[in-house]
Amino acid sequence: MDKIVLRNIKFYAYHGVLPEENKLGQNFYIDLDIYKNLYEAGESDELDKSINYAEVYKIVESITTGNVYKLIEKLASEIAKALLFSYDIDKVWIRIKKPEAPIDGHYDFVGVEISRKRSDYE
């Protein structure tokens, strides 16, 4: 299956269970795989046969920075729903990385990964 890939999209937002996270905010990094047959786009060289990356970015930015969620699982689910219902795509995979989570210890990031189809929300 073909896919469109966006990696390490960075946003400053206010998601988290702790009140300090909602007040101070932190960086979030988002990876996306958007599964869609890209054969027609490759043959025609027409954007309307593919997905506009700039539009995808704006959708993800709007959801990530325009809302406050306790759980990044909720953030991932909202991004998945928006993309699945905005475009004719087969599936979306999303990873949200939270490198500054308030956890004592050493780590690169904590995060979630989800994979969704439109039928998951119907």
N, C-alpha and C positions, 0 to 999 in steps of 0.2 A: 504494500500500500504506500502510495506517495504521501508526503507530508511537507508542511511548511513549518519551519523551525524559528523560534525566537529564543534567545538565550540571555540570561543575566540582566533582564530588564530591572532597573533599579528605581525604587520609589521610597520616599520617606513618608511613613504613615503611622497610625496610632492604634494598631491592633494588639490585643493582649488581654489576659485575664487580670493582671495586676493594675490597679489605678495609676501607678507611675507610668506604665507603658502607654496608657490612654492619654496621659497628660504630656509626657516628654517625647514620645514617639521614638522611632528607630528605623533603620534601613531594612527593606525587604527586597529580595531578589526573586524574580519569577522567570521560569523556563516554560515554554509552550511547545507542544507538537500538535499541529492541526492536520488531521488526516483527511485528505481529499484526493480524488483522482485528478491528477494534473495533466493528463494526456492532452486534452483539448487546449489547455493553456500553452503547452509546449509546441503544439502543432500550429496554433493560430497566432501566437505572440500577442494575445489580447488579454488585458487585465481583467475584463469581466468574466473570463473563464477560470480565474484564479481567485485569490484573496488579497486584498490590499493590506499590506503589512502596517502601513501608517494608521489605517482605521482600526486594526486589531490593537495596536499600541494604545490608541486613544480610549478604546473600550476598557482595556485592562487598567489604564491609568485612572479613568473615571471611577471605576469600582474600588480600586485600591486606595485612592486618596480621598474619595468622596464619602466614604463610610468608615465606621469604626465597628469592628467585630472582636469578640473575645477570642475566638478560635480562628486560626488560619485555615482550618478545615472549611469553615463557613465562607471565608474569602475565596478559597479555591472553587467551592461549589457555585458561588455567585458568578465568578468569571466563566466557569464552564457553561452554565446556563445561558449567559449572555452571548457567548460565542456560538453555541449550538443553535440558538434561535435567531441569530443575526445572519448566519451564513448557511449555505447548503454544504455541510461538512459531515463526514461519517463519524468522526470521533475526535475528542480532544484529550490530551494528556497535559497535566499541569503539575509543576513542582514549585512550591513556595519555600524559600529559604529565609531563615530568621537567624542571622549570624550574631546578633547582639541580645539574644534571649537572656533573661535574668536567671541564669543558672551558674552556680559556682562550679568552675571546672574549665578545662581546655577543650575546645572543639572548633571546627570550621563553621558549622551551622547546625541548627535543628530545623526540621521542616516537615512538610507533608507532600505526598504525591497522590494525585487522583487521575483516573481515566474514566471518561464518561461518554455516553452516546445520548442522542436526543431521547430515545425511548426510556432512559433512566429517569427522566423528568416528566414523563407523560402518564 
